[in-house]
Amino acid sequence: MSKTNIDFEKLAKVPRLLIEADLTPVQGDRFQPTGFPDLGAAVYERPDGKRMILVESAQSIANRLEATCLDEAGIDIASELEGLPYISANLAGTIDENGYSTKTTSLIEAHRINSPFIISNDEFKEDFKKRADYEKGKPLNWKKIALALLYYDPNSLLHGVFLANLEDGRVKVQRALTGFIEAEGINEVVSGGVKNNPLDPTGKIRAINYDKDVYGNVPYHRMEYTAERTVAYFNFDISSFKGYGLPKEAKELLVALGLYKIQRLLSQGLRLRTACDFIVKDEIRVVSPGGFVIPDEDSLLKIIQERIQACNSSNLFAVPAVTEISTKVIKKSKDSDKNDETA
């Protein structure tokens, strides 16, 4: 199989793609894993006693995969993927007696279309319900729901969406593309430093308008790790696209788009934090199905662009591709906060 094509026939016979890539720090041996509030780094032991650490969680990898296809401003779709549908919401209102206007999109909002800045727009909500054949108290038509998500934002089928803000909140589509990074045989590297105040190490000299305890010399500790092996894992549930009954061109688009995002993340997006920067050590491995080869980024992009055209020809996408809506916003007052607390 050429690396310029996707063997869709082979994929038709399997439920998922399992992909792995060994990683190594770009410099030295140390890395800083993800940290969790009140927990710190997620250190654990395998059943065989091997010490492990979760370097990057599934939630974080999902966000990073989504970011691979954004433009330089980080809000709209990249120019090379023009034609891929999504929703753009202009937010306008009056806040603190000043005019306010900004924009958000379904590409960056939590749970995408479920964002209150999007689903609260009455016109869009009714259009989506009609296209998805959605009615409160009526059995869900998953094929039409999937086609509606494809129509407005195909990324929702890749990264999942929980429409909790739509009527009785029954529409929940799980992620088709998931991933995480973990390391084995880990050891702690304890170090530290100090934030120096060149004017006054005691911290007694302060700005009149800022009196918080951030002055003076502040020592701190730092915990990093080394590992025998670090691996990025990806699970691509392509069976979900079959289950939704999506047309052939739509399924092939989503598969190509998911593989493209994996390639982009591994080639350009592995600087996870200031002290956590990886590169792929060896070639990307397809664990299952055996013999499947992932095309390179340029070839995948060409496939995506061809399938975008095919989906447009089949009237599967919104026209224009970017659905623009307007949502009025206000700033919640302190009085409203007090009312909520006493309600």
DRENMI-288953 format. One record per residue (C-alpha): residue in one letter; x, y, z. Coordinates in steps of 0.5 Angstrom, whole numbers, plus 500, padded with zeros to 3 digits. Example, Ala and Ser with C-alpha at 12.3 -4.5 7.8 and 13.67 -1.06 7.14 Angstrom:
A525491516/S527498514/
***
This chain:
M500500500/S503507498/K504512503/T500517499/N493513500/I489511505/D487503505/F480504506/E478497505/K482495510/L479499515/A472497513/K474490516/V476493523/P473497529/R478502531/L485504529/L491503535/I497508534/E503509538/A509513538/D515513542/L517520544/T524522547/P525529550/V529534545/Q534536550/G537532556/D533527560/R528531564/F521532563/Q515536567/P508532567/T501534567/G499536574/F492536577/P489540582/D490538589/L494531586/G500534583/A503529578/A499522576/V504517579/Y502510579/E504503579/R503497573/P501490576/D508488575/G510494579/K513498574/R513505576/M509510571/I506517570/L501520566/V505525562/E499528558/S491526559/A486524554/Q483531556/S489535554/I491531548/A484532545/N485539546/R491539542/L489535537/E483540536/A488546536/T492542530/C487545525/L486552527/D489558524/E494563527/A490567531/G487560534/I480561533/D478559526/I480553521/A486553518/S486556510/E488549508/L482546511/E477552508/G471549506/L470544513/P464547516/Y464550523/I460555527/S462563528/A459566534/N459574534/L458576541/A456583542/G453587548/T454592553/I458591559/D460596565/E457601560/N462600555/G460597548/Y463590548/S464585541/T468579540/K468572537/T468565538/T467559534/S465552535/L472549534/I475552541/E468552545/A468546550/H463541547/R463545541/I456546539/N453546546/S457552548/P451557551/F454562546/I452558540/I446553542/S442559546/N441562539/D434561538/E435561530/F440556530/K437552535/E431551531/D435549525/F439544528/K433541531/K429540525/R435538521/A437533527/D429531527/Y430532535/E424533539/K423533547/G420526549/K421523542/P426517541/L433520538/N434519531/W442518531/K443518523/K440525523/I443527529/A450525526/L448528519/A446535523/L453535526/L457533520/Y453539516/Y455544522/D461542525/P464535523/N469536528/S464534533/L464527531/L471527531/H472530538/G465528541/V459533544/F455533549/L449537548/A447538555/N444545553/L439543548/E432542551/D433535555/G440534554/R440527551/V444528545/K451525547/V456523542/Q463520545/R470522542/A472518536/L479520537/T482519543/G490519546/F494520552/I502520553/E505516559/A512514561/E514508564/G520506569/I520513572/N524517577/E524524580/V528529579/V528534585/S530541584/G528548585/G530556584/V528563587/K525569584/N529575585/N527582587/P533586584/L531592588/D529589595/P530582597/T525583603/G519585599/K518591603/I518596598/R511596594/A507599589/I501603592/N496600587/Y498593588/D499590595/K499582594/D505578597/V509577591/Y515582592/G522580595/N526574594/V521567593/P524560593/Y521555590/H521547589/R521544582/M519536581/E521533574/Y522526572/T526521567/A523515564/E526509561/R520510556/T515515554/V509513549/A504517545/Y498512544/F492514540/N485510539/F481512533/D474509534/I472509526/S466504527/S462510530/F462513523/K459506521/G454506526/Y451513525/G450511517/L454516515/P455517507/K462514504/E465521503/A464523510/K467517513/E473517509/L473525510/L473524518/V478518518/A483522514/L482528518/G483524524/L490521522/Y492528519/K491531526/I495525529/Q501527524/R500534526/L501533533/L507529533/S510533528/Q509540531/G505540537/L509536542/R512542546/L507541552/R510545557/T516550558/A520544561/C516538557/D518538550/F518531546/I520529539/V518522536/K524517537/D522512531/E517512526/I509512528/R507505529/V500502527/V499496532/S492495529/P490493524/G497490522/G500492515/F496499515/V500505513/I499512515/P500517509/D504523510/E501530512/D501532505/S498526502/L493526508/L491534507/K490532499/I485527501/I481531506/Q481537501/E478532496/R473529501/I471536503/Q469537495/A465531495/C461532501/N460539498/S457536492/S453531496/N450537500/L452534506/F455541508/A453548510/V453553505/P457557506/A461553510/V462558516/T455558519/E455565522/I450567528/S450573533/T449572541/K447578545/V452578552/I451581559/K456581565/K453578571/S452583576/K454582583/D447583585/S445577581/D450573584/K447575591/N440573589/D443566586/E446565593/T440566597/A435563592/
***
